Amino acid sequence: MTKAAPLPDLAIRLRRTAFNRALAEADLAAIGPLLAPNAILVTGTDSAVISGRKAQLLAWKREFTARERTIYTRTPDTIQASPVEPIALEQGHWQGLAAEGGAAVASGTYAAKWRRIGADWVIEAEIYLTLA
């Protein structure tokens, strides 16, 4: 008997939890497999575009070694899977806390587009809005 793949909602929530854990633990090796090779991230404050898995890993590496590091957490509110393509849209809220002391640094909302490749869901695009 083969094990069935989790429903998109559950699978994406599990992948998001893994991403949040990787950010908290500064684990670049765990982040790479969660991103599509051509993943795009649009930052929340200045709308900088970080294009490609390699560029994102480099950006996270810089973030992980910053003097005043921020730990980001994304929390999905909704996940909508397409009934016709292997894609889904995650919408939720994010928060950045100072690694030292845990003070809130920034927060807002986000949307992420996921694509199922084989048995795994990977992030193709994320866009963030800074609200605080």
Secondary structure, DSSP 8 states (H G I E B T S, - for coil): -------HHHHHHHHHHHHHHHHHTT-HHHHGGGEEEEEEEE-SSS--EEESHHHHHHHHHHHHT-TT-EEEEEEEEEEEE-SSSSEEEEEEEEEEEETTT--EEEEEEEEEEEEEETTEEEEEEEEEEE--
